[in-house]
Amino acid sequence: MFKYLKIELLTIAMILTMLSISYLVKIKNEKIKDSSSLKEIEVFNSITLEVNATSIKSTLYSDYTVREQSELSLTRIRYHGNSAKELKSKYGHTKGDKFYLDENVTLLQESGYRYEAQHAIYDQSIDIFYLASPFVGYINRSVIKGVNLKYDIKERIATAQKIDAVFYTGRDR
């Protein structure tokens, strides 16, 4: 008789121990916050066309595009449009009307000018292109070096600081 009583007491003690441990452990059922859950869209090898009623205004190529909270992040960008014959960059992202470009930024204009820099900002609302790092500009054999280039696309006026330039005129010797 005592034999069965000992087993019952042991069983009750084990049940009480498990219940007390389960009350001490708090289990939360929270949704895991993953950075990928914030992504609204993710696209590989994309082509974005801006069109009007009669023609294509601009073309944007990107190897990788992500839209998160109304901001775009792009990798290996190539842009062709009215304001630039070709604009290339390794990385870029948008904030409002501003487009930030980083690493190996190259701007080729219809007029033949080519600018190279590491960082650039394009403010679409006022149509101004800033080279926010030291730059080198080329037209034919002429070379322009400087910092803080500000190019007004509508007026076609460029200003910069710390200019170092070599210009070749139309007469070669």
C-alpha positions, -999 to 999 in steps of 0.1 A, spaced: 0 0 0 28 24 8 44 14 -25 15 29 -45 14 60 -22 50 68 -30 44 66 -67 13 89 -64 33 114 -43 62 113 -68 37 119 -97 20 148 -79 54 163 -71 65 161 -108 32 176 -120 36 205 -95 72 210 -106 62 211 -143 34 236 -136 56 259 -116 83 259 -143 57 266 -170 44 296 -150 79 309 -148 86 307 -185 69 334 -205 62 325 -241 57 355 -265 41 351 -298 56 382 -316 60 385 -353 97 384 -362 108 417 -377 129 409 -408 144 436 -430 129 418 -460 94 423 -446 98 460 -451 104 456 -488 75 468 -510 91 456 -542 123 439 -552 134 435 -589 164 421 -607 176 434 -641 149 460 -645 142 485 -672 120 516 -664 107 537 -692 94 572 -688 70 580 -717 49 608 -729 21 607 -755 45 605 -785 79 591 -774 101 576 -747 115 604 -725 140 584 -705 152 549 -698 166 536 -665 184 502 -663 193 486 -630 207 452 -620 189 453 -587 161 476 -574 144 476 -540 116 499 -529 113 503 -491 91 530 -475 88 551 -507 126 551 -513 143 533 -541 177 517 -538 194 507 -571 226 488 -581 246 492 -613 225 521 -628 224 533 -664 202 562 -673 195 577 -707 173 607 -711 168 643 -721 190 658 -694 218 633 -699 229 612 -729 241 586 -704 245 585 -666 261 556 -649 267 547 -612 274 516 -592 249 525 -564 220 549 -560 190 557 -539 162 583 -538 149 605 -511 120 626 -522 130 645 -554 167 639 -549 186 610 -564 219 601 -547 246 583 -567 277 567 -553 308 550 -567 320 554 -603 295 581 -613 298 591 -650 277 617 -667 279 620 -705 261 650 -720 248 655 -756 273 683 -760 302 659 -756 312 667 -720 319 637 -698 322 641 -660 335 614 -636 332 615 -598 326 592 -568 294 609 -555 267 629 -572 232 643 -564 205 650 -589 177 673 -576 148 666 -600 126 694 -586 150 722 -597 169 702 -625 203 706 -610 231 680 -610 257 682 -582 290 664 -582 296 661 -545 332 649 -546 363 658 -566 356 654 -603 373 652 -637 355 666 -668 365 659 -704 356 673 -738 376 662 -767 412 665 -754 404 692 -728 405 682 -691 388 700 -662 394 690 -626 377 705 -595 354 700 -566 317 708 -559 304 710 -595 269 724 -598 253 720 -632 221 737 -641 206 714 -667 180 739 -680 204 769 -683 234 747 -692 256 765 -668 282 747 -647 301 762 -617 328 746 -596 355 753 -571 393 747 -572 394 745 -609 425 730 -626 420 728 -664 438 723 -697 419 735 -727 428 728 -763 415 752 -789 403 742 -824 438 747 -837 461 717 -832 499 720 -835 
